[in-house]
Amino acid sequence: MAEKREFRAIKGTRDILPPDSALWNWFEAAARETFEGYGFRDIRTPIFEETSLFARSIGVETDVVSKEMYTFSDPFTSEDLLWQSVEQALSSETRTGESEAEWLARIRTEFESRPKGEVLTLRPEATASVCRAYIEHGMHTLAGNQKLYYMGPMFRRERPQKGRYRQFYQIGAEVLGQSDAPGIDAEVIEMLLEFFRRVRLKKIRLQVNSIGCKECRPGYVELLRGELQKVRDRLGADSQRRIETNPLRVLDSKVPEEQEIIEKLPRISDHLCDDCRKHFEALKVEMKLRGIEWEENWRLVRGLDYYTRTTFEVTAAGLGSQNAVCGGGRYDGLVEMLGGPPTKGIGFAIGSDRAILSVQESGDLPDLPGLAVYVAWMGEKAYLPAIQITRKLRTAGLAVELPPDEMKFKKSLGLADKLGAKYALILGEDEVATGIFTLKRLRDAEQKKMNENDLLEYLESERRGTGA
Ligand code: HAM
């Protein structure tokens, strides 16, 4: 007998079921609408990429790359391998001084030493993929800045807790092009806040920092490392390790005993080069012009290596320790590091799981459209008219439920109520004979009698929100 076992979603992953999925759809639709209003367009990149794309852009010393990636090897098929050998054989240099046997032996050795597969990773974030696509498709030749947005699942092997998952969802936006005008940074932030306003996120806190560029940051990092060495014994194991690997990350530490020490460390704002300082000052002016409220946080360094200059994070209500609903910043030079032309870039990613959780916890939920009409039919003669009116109502854009089996009116009206329908359309043999429908509003049991035309008109205006 087959083994009986209950399958469950993998730890750190979850199912998003109705009615929550409707809230997710509303949230994502609001993002599309907001971002498109700012001239951004959708980009869809694959869920997995070459591992080295992430390692090079995010940085091998980061937690994401060193501990959290879902990496697997994808073996080539024997057909892939055969074609590779044929191509190699055809393109290899002429076999001067080599016998045929020697030549074949050499080809065989080369063949055997060739990798037998690729190492791939489920994307932990999408900025690297967007930059890869930008280079691969020569998007720098297109007019203006490329303003792109995306939404979808990301994967990190983190310790699951409230608001932290191994498969989580991000909505992100990136601007790639030749300009690093601070107005771009400010507009990206404005768009983000406008989206959060539309989805009713509460207690939004925006923190902004500048972490310098490749001219000024190395000097600051060395200074920081030197200062950290002096207080090494008073730091925890993680921070001690980071003195060597990435001293900036020590500033991120949440360990209570380290806070007093960190507050006394040198601040990057005192060590920015002239260009970075001017950029940051201009960004503050640009944010002011847009009425954006922010707090400067010199300790906001972010956990990914590609950032330069502007970094920012947004926190929201109701989330406990995992309260960052968005992180972003500038990454000038990343495209070039991945083999593309010199390019400036800035963007952010919103953690949808957390942002939606925050909206849910606040209780200020939108009125999402549910089932509009339940067609309560009874009697053999009512079935065909029920099918026909259902089709017409659906064509008019209404959500309609047509029960497949005949039921007594009492039972079907009870079910209509449980399904949360707004109206029940009563269709018995009398209604069929007279051509007059009975529409019952379930909220207050008010009944209206009307012919098909009036019914369609009434329900359509209801749907548009212009009706009674
Ligand atoms: P990130 O800060 O690693 O940045 O992630 C952005 C947001 O994704 C976080 O603020 C959080 O809301 C959410 N998030 C991250 N990990 C998890 C998780 N395990 N479970 C639930 N939510 C999570 C980036 O990913 C950058 N690519 C953002 C960016 C775009 N920078 C420039 N362009």
Boltz pocket constraint, residues with backbone or C-beta under 6 A from the ligand:
constraints:
  - pocket:
      binder: B
      contacts: [[A, 124], [A, 125], [A, 126], [A, 127], [A, 156], [A, 158], [A, 163], [A, 164], [A, 165], [A, 166], [A, 168], [A, 169], [A, 170], [A, 172], [A, 173], [A, 174], [A, 303], [A, 304], [A, 314], [A, 324], [A, 325], [A, 326], [A, 327], [A, 328], [A, 329], [A, 330], [A, 331], [A, 346], [A, 347], [A, 348], [A, 349], [A, 350], [A, 351], [A, 352], [A, 353], [A, 354]]
      max_distance: 6.0
